[in-house]
């Protein structure tokens, strides 16, 4: 997202927070693609990612009145999406602990031999990329995904380091495997 669009989104989010309903189209039109890409990058299952993105967008819109104008709208929204993803993972983990099968929470197609092979290949590829990250970047990524103990950083420094680590991992991924996104 370029700086002009980001500025427009920030102003529109502030206007929507103030009750200006005409800002809705700008907020939704610019934020929805960002949230869907972000959540898709977190989740291996596109259907689950779509559900989490929808829940995230709904939370963003229902909490818009609490939007802090000093924050960036994209960062604020992605934090909500990350919390939604973590909540999903926690619920999934709790179901597994309670003896429920993971397949009940995911579509049955997720356990086909092809899907298992794809997941295995992606997991191997992701691990290879993560091993190339600097130790402090890997620490932040692991803390973010698994809700492990966070490094002793302010929230802003943690977000910035996570942002830097994710950008580095994308570059490593592109170098190793190319960029097959179809936009």
Helices and strands as residue ranges (DSSP letters): H 3-17, G 21-23, H 24-42, H 46-62, G 64-66, H 73-97, G 102-104, G 108-111, H 113-131, H 135-146, H 155-177
